[in-house]
Amino acid sequence: MSAQYQAESTRIALASPECGTSIVPGIAAGQNVESRVRVVLLHNPNARRARGTITSLGYMLQQRYAEQLIALIRTNLRGKG
């Protein structure tokens, strides 16, 4: 499964049930947008959003590993990875 497909299906899943809004990375905005979904690009370098981790039921992610994962994501988002 490609990253683009996963991003697009996540975007549609979040926006389609009329849940309101969802802030997703630019790659998730995609080119093929359904007519019932509206994409508004944000150009604010100070925009922030919370990040979290999802694990299997009963599995506890250790804090240091979660912090390492967040640091890796931040590095790659800034183009340094």
C-alpha positions in Angstrom: 0.0 0.0 0.0 1.5 3.3 -1.0 2.0 6.2 1.4 -0.1 8.5 -1.0 -3.0 6.0 -0.9 -2.8 5.8 2.9 -2.7 9.6 3.2 -5.7 10.1 0.9 -7.8 7.4 2.5 -7.0 8.8 6.0 -8.0 12.3 4.8 -11.3 11.1 3.3 -12.0 9.0 6.5 -11.5 12.0 8.7 -13.4 14.5 6.6 -16.2 12.5 5.0 -18.4 11.8 8.1 -18.9 15.6 8.4 -16.8 15.6 11.6 -15.9 19.2 10.9 -12.3 19.9 10.0 -9.1 18.0 10.0 -5.6 19.3 9.7 -3.4 16.9 7.7 0.1 17.2 6.1 0.2 18.6 2.6 0.8 15.2 1.0 -2.6 14.2 2.4 -4.4 17.0 0.5 -3.9 15.0 -2.7 -5.0 15.9 -6.2 -8.1 13.8 -6.5 -10.5 15.3 -4.1 -14.1 14.2 -3.9 -16.7 16.9 -4.6 -18.0 16.7 -1.0 -14.6 17.4 0.5 -13.1 20.9 0.4 -9.3 21.4 0.8 -8.0 24.6 2.2 -4.2 24.9 2.2 -2.7 26.6 5.3 0.4 28.7 4.7 1.2 29.6 8.3 4.7 28.5 9.4 3.6 28.9 13.1 0.7 26.4 12.8 0.9 23.6 15.2 -1.0 20.4 15.9 -0.9 17.7 18.5 0.7 14.3 17.7 -0.1 11.0 19.3 0.7 7.4 19.0 -1.7 4.5 18.5 -0.7 1.1 19.7 -2.3 -2.4 19.8 -4.7 -3.0 22.6 -2.7 -3.9 25.7 0.6 -2.6 24.4 2.2 0.3 26.2 4.7 2.4 24.2 7.6 3.5 26.4 7.9 7.3 26.8 11.5 7.4 25.5 10.6 5.5 22.3 7.6 7.8 21.7 9.9 10.8 22.1 12.4 9.3 19.7 9.7 8.7 17.2 8.4 12.3 17.5 12.0 13.6 17.1 12.5 11.5 13.9 9.2 12.8 12.4 10.1 16.4 13.2 13.6 15.9 11.6 12.1 14.5 8.4 9.4 17.1 8.2 12.0 19.8 8.3 13.9 18.1 5.4 16.9 17.2 7.5 16.4 13.4 7.4 
